[in-house]
Amino acid sequence: MQEHKALKSLDSQNLRDNMSEAELLFTALAELSTRQIAETDEAKGLEQNKKTAKQGGTIAKNAKVELESKTHRKIVDSSNFLKPTKLIKK
């Protein structure tokens, strides 16, 4: 996550607010895959859930890599959905 925030030049801003539609979809795929695998395996505790999270992340990563190979475009890039704003001190 820190690499992703650095790529987008974000400090305290919410990463999800600055993700493209594709970035959000692949994040959602990773989360859904992880949850369904955890439910199926009845994962309990940190170690089992870490293993499950790796599996869910791998599913999303493989899908992302395949789409990138077909479109010849990166899913994750430095563009931000929201334009940077300056904080106004009151």
N, C-alpha and C positions, 0 to 999 in steps of 0.2 A: 504494500500500500504506500509506503514512503517513497518508493521509486516512482510510482504512478503520480503522486502529488508533486514530486520534484520535476518530473517530465512536463507537467502542466503548470509549473511555477506557482504552486499554491502554498500558502502559509497556513492560515487558520481557517480558510474556506472549506466548506464541505465538498469532499471529492465527488460524491454522487451528483451534486448540483452542477458539476462541471463535466460530467461524462456525456459522450454522444449516445445516441439511441442504441447503436451496436454495442458499445461498452456496457451499457445498462443491461442489455439482453443477455450478454455472455456472463455477466455477474449474477443475474437472476438464474441462469441455467446452472451455474456452479452451486448456488444456494439450494435450488430445488433438488438437484442431484444428490447433494450432501444430505439433505433432510430425508429424502426417500430411502437412501442407502442406510442411514442411521435407523430409520424406522424398521426397515426390513431385517437388518442385522441385530436390532434391539441393542444398539450401542449404548454403553453406560460408562461414565467416567471420562476423564480427560484423555487418556491414552487411546481408548477405542474411538472416541470422537475425533481425535487428531487424525487417525488412520482413515476414518470415513471422510473427513474434510479433504484429505489428499486425493482420495478417489473421486470425489465430486469435482474438485478443481481440475483433475486430469481430464475428465469428460468434457468440461467446458474448454479447456486448453486445446484438446484435440479438434473440437468443432471449430474453434477460432483459427487454428493453423490451417485446417482444410479450407475454410472460407477465404482466408488470406491467399492461399495458393491458387484458388480459382479466380479471384478478383484482382490479384496482384496489387492489393492495397492493404496497408496496415490497419487493424482495428483500433489499436491504442496509439494515439498521437498526441502532440502537444496542444492541439486546439481545445478550447474551452467552450462549453455550451453557454455559460453566462459570461458577460463581459466584466472585467475587473472593475471594482468600484473603490473609491477612496473613502475611508472612514472619516466622518466629520466629528470632531470633538466638540462636545457641548460645554 
